[in-house]
Structure formats: C-alpha cells, structure tokens
Amino acid sequence: MADIAGLAASAAGGGIFGLIGSVIGRAASLVERRQAQTQERARWAHESRMADLQIKAGQLASEQALQNTEAAGRWQG
C-alpha cells in the first residue's frame, strides 16, 4: 500500500513540476517575443529615418543641379 501511495505522490509531483516548467517556458517565450518586437520596431524606425534622409538628399541634389543649370545658362546667354 505504501508503494502505491509513493507512486501516486511521485506522479503528482511530476505533474506539478511539469506544469511549473510549462509556465516558466511560456513566460520565457513571451519575454523573447517582446524583445524581438522591440528590436523590430527600432529597425523599422531606423529604416524610416534613413528613407526620409535619402529623399531629402535627392531633393537637395535636384535643387543643386537646377541651380547649376540656371547658372550655366546665365553665363551662356
């Protein structure tokens, strides 16, 4: 009878430890997902800033080319 009680206690203990391990695993997974999302948001913000700067650089280059063309036309005309 003591063997059956010991077996039942062992099974219950294993179930409890399995449940605790599962909860810890889920919590760790949640933390990892949050960290990955934070990193992705930072990457997207950086890419957005870079795209804005590239657009502004292109606009400045166009304006400078137009000013150079106007200045060259004045000298020729």
MIKOLSE-326336 format. One record per atom (N, C-alpha, C): residue number from 1; chain; atom name; x, y, z. Coordinates in nm, 3 decimals. Layout:
// residues N
{num = NUM cadena = A atomo = CA east = X north = Y up = Z}
...
***
This chain:
// residues 77
{num = 1 cadena = A atomo = N east = 0.081 north = -0.118 up = 0.000}
{num = 1 cadena = A atomo = CA east = 0.000 north = 0.000 up = 0.000}
{num = 1 cadena = A atomo = C east = 0.087 north = 0.126 up = 0.000}
{num = 2 cadena = A atomo = N east = 0.198 north = 0.120 up = 0.070}
{num = 2 cadena = A atomo = CA east = 0.289 north = 0.235 up = 0.075}
{num = 2 cadena = A atomo = C east = 0.351 north = 0.259 up = -0.063}
{num = 3 cadena = A atomo = N east = 0.371 north = 0.149 up = -0.136}
{num = 3 cadena = A atomo = CA east = 0.426 north = 0.165 up = -0.270}
{num = 3 cadena = A atomo = C east = 0.330 north = 0.239 up = -0.361}
{num = 4 cadena = A atomo = N east = 0.202 north = 0.210 up = -0.349}
{num = 4 cadena = A atomo = CA east = 0.102 north = 0.277 up = -0.431}
{num = 4 cadena = A atomo = C east = 0.093 north = 0.425 up = -0.393}
{num = 5 cadena = A atomo = N east = 0.099 north = 0.456 up = -0.265}
{num = 5 cadena = A atomo = CA east = 0.095 north = 0.595 up = -0.220}
{num = 5 cadena = A atomo = C east = 0.220 north = 0.669 up = -0.268}
{num = 6 cadena = A atomo = N east = 0.335 north = 0.604 up = -0.263}
{num = 6 cadena = A atomo = CA east = 0.458 north = 0.665 up = -0.311}
{num = 6 cadena = A atomo = C east = 0.454 north = 0.689 up = -0.460}
{num = 7 cadena = A atomo = N east = 0.397 north = 0.596 up = -0.533}
{num = 7 cadena = A atomo = CA east = 0.382 north = 0.610 up = -0.678}
{num = 7 cadena = A atomo = C east = 0.288 north = 0.724 up = -0.711}
{num = 8 cadena = A atomo = N east = 0.177 north = 0.734 up = -0.638}
{num = 8 cadena = A atomo = CA east = 0.081 north = 0.843 up = -0.660}
{num = 8 cadena = A atomo = C east = 0.144 north = 0.978 up = -0.628}
{num = 9 cadena = A atomo = N east = 0.220 north = 0.986 up = -0.521}
{num = 9 cadena = A atomo = CA east = 0.287 north = 1.110 up = -0.484}
{num = 9 cadena = A atomo = C east = 0.391 north = 1.147 up = -0.589}
{num = 10 cadena = A atomo = N east = 0.461 north = 1.049 up = -0.639}
{num = 10 cadena = A atomo = CA east = 0.562 north = 1.074 up = -0.742}
{num = 10 cadena = A atomo = C east = 0.496 north = 1.124 up = -0.870}
{num = 11 cadena = A atomo = N east = 0.384 north = 1.065 up = -0.907}
{num = 11 cadena = A atomo = CA east = 0.312 north = 1.108 up = -1.027}
{num = 11 cadena = A atomo = C east = 0.258 north = 1.250 up = -1.011}
{num = 12 cadena = A atomo = N east = 0.204 north = 1.279 up = -0.894}
{num = 12 cadena = A atomo = CA east = 0.152 north = 1.413 up = -0.867}
{num = 12 cadena = A atomo = C east = 0.265 north = 1.515 up = -0.869}
{num = 13 cadena = A atomo = N east = 0.378 north = 1.479 up = -0.807}
{num = 13 cadena = A atomo = CA east = 0.493 north = 1.570 up = -0.807}
{num = 13 cadena = A atomo = C east = 0.544 north = 1.595 up = -0.948}
{num = 14 cadena = A atomo = N east = 0.547 north = 1.490 up = -1.027}
{num = 14 cadena = A atomo = CA east = 0.591 north = 1.506 up = -1.167}
{num = 14 cadena = A atomo = C east = 0.498 north = 1.596 up = -1.245}
{num = 15 cadena = A atomo = N east = 0.369 north = 1.581 up = -1.220}
{num = 15 cadena = A atomo = CA east = 0.271 north = 1.667 up = -1.287}
{num = 15 cadena = A atomo = C east = 0.286 north = 1.812 up = -1.247}
{num = 16 cadena = A atomo = N east = 0.309 north = 1.833 up = -1.119}
{num = 16 cadena = A atomo = CA east = 0.326 north = 1.971 up = -1.071}
{num = 16 cadena = A atomo = C east = 0.452 north = 2.033 up = -1.129}
{num = 17 cadena = A atomo = N east = 0.563 north = 1.957 up = -1.129}
{num = 17 cadena = A atomo = CA east = 0.686 north = 2.010 up = -1.187}
{num = 17 cadena = A atomo = C east = 0.672 north = 2.031 up = -1.337}
{num = 18 cadena = A atomo = N east = 0.598 north = 1.946 up = -1.403}
{num = 18 cadena = A atomo = CA east = 0.572 north = 1.965 up = -1.546}
{num = 18 cadena = A atomo = C east = 0.493 north = 2.091 up = -1.572}
{num = 19 cadena = A atomo = N east = 0.393 north = 2.117 up = -1.489}
{num = 19 cadena = A atomo = CA east = 0.313 north = 2.237 up = -1.503}
{num = 19 cadena = A atomo = C east = 0.397 north = 2.362 up = -1.477}
{num = 20 cadena = A atomo = N east = 0.479 north = 2.358 up = -1.372}
{num = 20 cadena = A atomo = CA east = 0.566 north = 2.472 up = -1.341}
{num = 20 cadena = A atomo = C east = 0.665 north = 2.497 up = -1.456}
{num = 21 cadena = A atomo = N east = 0.720 north = 2.390 up = -1.509}
{num = 21 cadena = A atomo = CA east = 0.814 north = 2.403 up = -1.621}
{num = 21 cadena = A atomo = C east = 0.746 north = 2.462 up = -1.744}
{num = 22 cadena = A atomo = N east = 0.623 north = 2.422 up = -1.767}
{num = 22 cadena = A atomo = CA east = 0.548 north = 2.475 up = -1.881}
{num = 22 cadena = A atomo = C east = 0.521 north = 2.624 up = -1.864}
{num = 23 cadena = A atomo = N east = 0.484 north = 2.665 up = -1.744}
{num = 23 cadena = A atomo = CA east = 0.458 north = 2.807 up = -1.717}
{num = 23 cadena = A atomo = C east = 0.586 north = 2.889 up = -1.734}
{num = 24 cadena = A atomo = N east = 0.696 north = 2.838 up = -1.683}
{num = 24 cadena = A atomo = CA east = 0.824 north = 2.909 up = -1.697}
{num = 24 cadena = A atomo = C east = 0.863 north = 2.919 up = -1.845}
{num = 25 cadena = A atomo = N east = 0.841 north = 2.811 up = -1.919}
{num = 25 cadena = A atomo = CA east = 0.872 north = 2.814 up = -2.062}
{num = 25 cadena = A atomo = C east = 0.788 north = 2.916 up = -2.137}
{num = 26 cadena = A atomo = N east = 0.661 north = 2.924 up = -2.103}
{num = 26 cadena = A atomo = CA east = 0.573 north = 3.022 up = -2.167}
{num = 26 cadena = A atomo = C east = 0.617 north = 3.165 up = -2.133}
{num = 27 cadena = A atomo = N east = 0.652 north = 3.188 up = -2.008}
{num = 27 cadena = A atomo = CA east = 0.697 north = 3.321 up = -1.967}
{num = 27 cadena = A atomo = C east = 0.824 north = 3.361 up = -2.042}
{num = 28 cadena = A atomo = N east = 0.916 north = 3.267 up = -2.053}
{num = 28 cadena = A atomo = CA east = 1.041 north = 3.295 up = -2.125}
{num = 28 cadena = A atomo = C east = 1.013 north = 3.324 up = -2.272}
{num = 29 cadena = A atomo = N east = 0.921 north = 3.251 up = -2.330}
{num = 29 cadena = A atomo = CA east = 0.885 north = 3.273 up = -2.470}
{num = 29 cadena = A atomo = C east = 0.822 north = 3.411 up = -2.489}
{num = 30 cadena = A atomo = N east = 0.739 north = 3.451 up = -2.394}
{num = 30 cadena = A atomo = CA east = 0.677 north = 3.583 up = -2.401}
{num = 30 cadena = A atomo = C east = 0.781 north = 3.693 up = -2.394}
{num = 31 cadena = A atomo = N east = 0.877 north = 3.680 up = -2.305}
{num = 31 cadena = A atomo = CA east = 0.984 north = 3.780 up = -2.291}
{num = 31 cadena = A atomo = C east = 1.066 north = 3.787 up = -2.419}
{num = 32 cadena = A atomo = N east = 1.099 north = 3.672 up = -2.477}
{num = 32 cadena = A atomo = CA east = 1.176 north = 3.670 up = -2.601}
{num = 32 cadena = A atomo = C east = 1.100 north = 3.737 up = -2.715}
{num = 33 cadena = A atomo = N east = 0.969 north = 3.711 up = -2.724}
{num = 33 cadena = A atomo = CA east = 0.888 north = 3.773 up = -2.829}
{num = 33 cadena = A atomo = C east = 0.884 north = 3.924 up = -2.812}
{num = 34 cadena = A atomo = N east = 0.870 north = 3.971 up = -2.689}
{num = 34 cadena = A atomo = CA east = 0.868 north = 4.116 up = -2.665}
{num = 34 cadena = A atomo = C east = 1.001 north = 4.180 up = -2.704}
{num = 35 cadena = A atomo = N east = 1.111 north = 4.114 up = -2.672}
{num = 35 cadena = A atomo = CA east = 1.242 north = 4.167 up = -2.709}
{num = 35 cadena = A atomo = C east = 1.257 north = 4.171 up = -2.860}
{num = 36 cadena = A atomo = N east = 1.211 north = 4.068 up = -2.928}
{num = 36 cadena = A atomo = CA east = 1.221 north = 4.065 up = -3.075}
{num = 36 cadena = A atomo = C east = 1.136 north = 4.175 up = -3.136}
{num = 37 cadena = A atomo = N east = 1.018 north = 4.198 up = -3.082}
{num = 37 cadena = A atomo = CA east = 0.931 north = 4.303 up = -3.135}
{num = 37 cadena = A atomo = C east = 0.991 north = 4.441 up = -3.111}
{num = 38 cadena = A atomo = N east = 1.053 north = 4.459 up = -2.996}
{num = 38 cadena = A atomo = CA east = 1.119 north = 4.587 up = -2.966}
{num = 38 cadena = A atomo = C east = 1.232 north = 4.612 up = -3.064}
{num = 39 cadena = A atomo = N east = 1.308 north = 4.509 up = -3.093}
{num = 39 cadena = A atomo = CA east = 1.419 north = 4.522 up = -3.187}
{num = 39 cadena = A atomo = C east = 1.365 north = 4.552 up = -3.328}
{num = 40 cadena = A atomo = N east = 1.257 north = 4.487 up = -3.367}
{num = 40 cadena = A atomo = CA east = 1.199 north = 4.512 up = -3.499}
{num = 40 cadena = A atomo = C east = 1.147 north = 4.655 up = -3.510}
{num = 41 cadena = A atomo = N east = 1.083 north = 4.704 up = -3.404}
{num = 41 cadena = A atomo = CA east = 1.034 north = 4.843 up = -3.406}
{num = 41 cadena = A atomo = C east = 1.150 north = 4.940 up = -3.422}
{num = 42 cadena = A atomo = N east = 1.259 north = 4.916 up = -3.353}
{num = 42 cadena = A atomo = CA east = 1.376 north = 5.003 up = -3.364}
{num = 42 cadena = A atomo = C east = 1.433 north = 4.997 up = -3.505}
{num = 43 cadena = A atomo = N east = 1.436 north = 4.878 up = -3.564}
{num = 43 cadena = A atomo = CA east = 1.487 north = 4.864 up = -3.701}
{num = 43 cadena = A atomo = C east = 1.398 north = 4.939 up = -3.799}
{num = 44 cadena = A atomo = N east = 1.266 north = 4.926 up = -3.782}
{num = 44 cadena = A atomo = CA east = 1.173 north = 4.995 up = -3.872}
{num = 44 cadena = A atomo = C east = 1.186 north = 5.146 up = -3.859}
{num = 45 cadena = A atomo = N east = 1.201 north = 5.195 up = -3.738}
{num = 45 cadena = A atomo = CA east = 1.218 north = 5.339 up = -3.717}
{num = 45 cadena = A atomo = C east = 1.346 north = 5.387 up = -3.784}
{num = 46 cadena = A atomo = N east = 1.453 north = 5.309 up = -3.772}
{num = 46 cadena = A atomo = CA east = 1.580 north = 5.346 up = -3.835}
{num = 46 cadena = A atomo = C east = 1.564 north = 5.347 up = -3.987}
{num = 47 cadena = A atomo = N east = 1.499 north = 5.245 up = -4.043}
{num = 47 cadena = A atomo = CA east = 1.480 north = 5.240 up = -4.188}
{num = 47 cadena = A atomo = C east = 1.394 north = 5.356 up = -4.236}
{num = 48 cadena = A atomo = N east = 1.295 north = 5.393 up = -4.158}
{num = 48 cadena = A atomo = CA east = 1.210 north = 5.506 up = -4.194}
{num = 48 cadena = A atomo = C east = 1.289 north = 5.637 up = -4.195}
{num = 49 cadena = A atomo = N east = 1.372 north = 5.657 up = -4.091}
{num = 49 cadena = A atomo = CA east = 1.457 north = 5.777 up = -4.087}
{num = 49 cadena = A atomo = C east = 1.554 north = 5.779 up = -4.205}
{num = 50 cadena = A atomo = N east = 1.612 north = 5.664 up = -4.237}
{num = 50 cadena = A atomo = CA east = 1.706 north = 5.659 up = -4.349}
{num = 50 cadena = A atomo = C east = 1.636 north = 5.690 up = -4.481}
{num = 51 cadena = A atomo = N east = 1.515 north = 5.639 up = -4.500}
{num = 51 cadena = A atomo = CA east = 1.440 north = 5.666 up = -4.623}
{num = 51 cadena = A atomo = C east = 1.408 north = 5.815 up = -4.633}
{num = 52 cadena = A atomo = N east = 1.369 north = 5.879 up = -4.522}
{num = 52 cadena = A atomo = CA east = 1.343 north = 6.022 up = -4.523}
{num = 52 cadena = A atomo = C east = 1.468 north = 6.101 up = -4.560}
{num = 53 cadena = A atomo = N east = 1.581 north = 6.061 up = -4.502}
{num = 53 cadena = A atomo = CA east = 1.706 north = 6.131 up = -4.533}
{num = 53 cadena = A atomo = C east = 1.747 north = 6.112 up = -4.678}
{num = 54 cadena = A atomo = N east = 1.722 north = 5.995 up = -4.733}
{num = 54 cadena = A atomo = CA east = 1.755 north = 5.971 up = -4.874}
{num = 54 cadena = A atomo = C east = 1.667 north = 6.057 up = -4.965}
{num = 55 cadena = A atomo = N east = 1.540 north = 6.071 up = -4.929}
{num = 55 cadena = A atomo = CA east = 1.450 north = 6.156 up = -5.008}
{num = 55 cadena = A atomo = C east = 1.497 north = 6.301 up = -5.003}
{num = 56 cadena = A atomo = N east = 1.532 north = 6.348 up = -4.881}
{num = 56 cadena = A atomo = CA east = 1.580 north = 6.485 up = -4.867}
{num = 56 cadena = A atomo = C east = 1.710 north = 6.507 up = -4.943}
{num = 57 cadena = A atomo = N east = 1.799 north = 6.409 up = -4.940}
{num = 57 cadena = A atomo = CA east = 1.925 north = 6.420 up = -5.014}
{num = 57 cadena = A atomo = C east = 1.899 north = 6.427 up = -5.164}
{num = 58 cadena = A atomo = N east = 1.805 north = 6.348 up = -5.212}
{num = 58 cadena = A atomo = CA east = 1.769 north = 6.352 up = -5.353}
{num = 58 cadena = A atomo = C east = 1.709 north = 6.486 up = -5.393}
{num = 59 cadena = A atomo = N east = 1.627 north = 6.542 up = -5.305}
{num = 59 cadena = A atomo = CA east = 1.568 north = 6.673 up = -5.332}
{num = 59 cadena = A atomo = C east = 1.676 north = 6.781 up = -5.337}
{num = 60 cadena = A atomo = N east = 1.769 north = 6.775 up = -5.243}
{num = 60 cadena = A atomo = CA east = 1.879 north = 6.873 up = -5.243}
{num = 60 cadena = A atomo = C east = 1.965 north = 6.860 up = -5.368}
{num = 61 cadena = A atomo = N east = 1.992 north = 6.737 up = -5.407}
{num = 61 cadena = A atomo = CA east = 2.072 north = 6.716 up = -5.528}
{num = 61 cadena = A atomo = C east = 2.000 north = 6.771 up = -5.651}
{num = 62 cadena = A atomo = N east = 1.869 north = 6.752 up = -5.657}
{num = 62 cadena = A atomo = CA east = 1.791 north = 6.805 up = -5.769}
{num = 62 cadena = A atomo = C east = 1.793 north = 6.957 up = -5.770}
{num = 63 cadena = A atomo = N east = 1.776 north = 7.017 up = -5.653}
{num = 63 cadena = A atomo = CA east = 1.779 north = 7.163 up = -5.645}
{num = 63 cadena = A atomo = C east = 1.916 north = 7.217 up = -5.685}
{num = 64 cadena = A atomo = N east = 2.022 north = 7.152 up = -5.641}
{num = 64 cadena = A atomo = CA east = 2.156 north = 7.197 up = -5.676}
{num = 64 cadena = A atomo = C east = 2.180 north = 7.182 up = -5.826}
{num = 65 cadena = A atomo = N east = 2.133 north = 7.074 up = -5.884}
{num = 65 cadena = A atomo = CA east = 2.150 north = 7.055 up = -6.028}
{num = 65 cadena = A atomo = C east = 2.073 north = 7.162 up = -6.104}
{num = 66 cadena = A atomo = N east = 1.954 north = 7.197 up = -6.058}
{num = 66 cadena = A atomo = CA east = 1.875 north = 7.301 up = -6.122}
{num = 66 cadena = A atomo = C east = 1.945 north = 7.436 up = -6.110}
{num = 67 cadena = A atomo = N east = 2.000 north = 7.465 up = -5.993}
{num = 67 cadena = A atomo = CA east = 2.073 north = 7.591 up = -5.975}
{num = 67 cadena = A atomo = C east = 2.197 north = 7.595 up = -6.063}
{num = 68 cadena = A atomo = N east = 2.267 north = 7.484 up = -6.077}
{num = 68 cadena = A atomo = CA east = 2.385 north = 7.478 up = -6.164}
{num = 68 cadena = A atomo = C east = 2.345 north = 7.500 up = -6.309}
{num = 69 cadena = A atomo = N east = 2.233 north = 7.442 up = -6.349}
{num = 69 cadena = A atomo = CA east = 2.185 north = 7.459 up = -6.487}
{num = 69 cadena = A atomo = C east = 2.147 north = 7.605 up = -6.512}
{num = 70 cadena = A atomo = N east = 2.079 north = 7.666 up = -6.416}
{num = 70 cadena = A atomo = CA east = 2.042 north = 7.807 up = -6.431}
{num = 70 cadena = A atomo = C east = 2.166 north = 7.896 up = -6.438}
{num = 71 cadena = A atomo = N east = 2.264 north = 7.867 up = -6.351}
{num = 71 cadena = A atomo = CA east = 2.387 north = 7.948 up = -6.352}
{num = 71 cadena = A atomo = C east = 2.462 north = 7.929 up = -6.483}
{num = 72 cadena = A atomo = N east = 2.466 north = 7.810 up = -6.537}
{num = 72 cadena = A atomo = CA east = 2.537 north = 7.784 up = -6.663}
{num = 72 cadena = A atomo = C east = 2.464 north = 7.855 up = -6.777}
{num = 73 cadena = A atomo = N east = 2.332 north = 7.857 up = -6.772}
{num = 73 cadena = A atomo = CA east = 2.255 north = 7.925 up = -6.876}
{num = 73 cadena = A atomo = C east = 2.274 north = 8.074 up = -6.873}
{num = 74 cadena = A atomo = N east = 2.292 north = 8.132 up = -6.757}
{num = 74 cadena = A atomo = CA east = 2.315 north = 8.276 up = -6.745}
{num = 74 cadena = A atomo = C east = 2.450 north = 8.315 up = -6.807}
{num = 75 cadena = A atomo = N east = 2.550 north = 8.229 up = -6.788}
{num = 75 cadena = A atomo = CA east = 2.680 north = 8.258 up = -6.843}
{num = 75 cadena = A atomo = C east = 2.681 north = 8.246 up = -6.994}
{num = 76 cadena = A atomo = N east = 2.599 north = 8.155 up = -7.045}
{num = 76 cadena = A atomo = CA east = 2.596 north = 8.137 up = -7.190}
{num = 76 cadena = A atomo = C east = 2.509 north = 8.242 up = -7.257}
{num = 77 cadena = A atomo = N east = 2.408 north = 8.288 up = -7.188}
{num = 77 cadena = A atomo = CA east = 2.308 north = 8.375 up = -7.250}
{num = 77 cadena = A atomo = C east = 2.346 north = 8.515 up = -7.250}
***
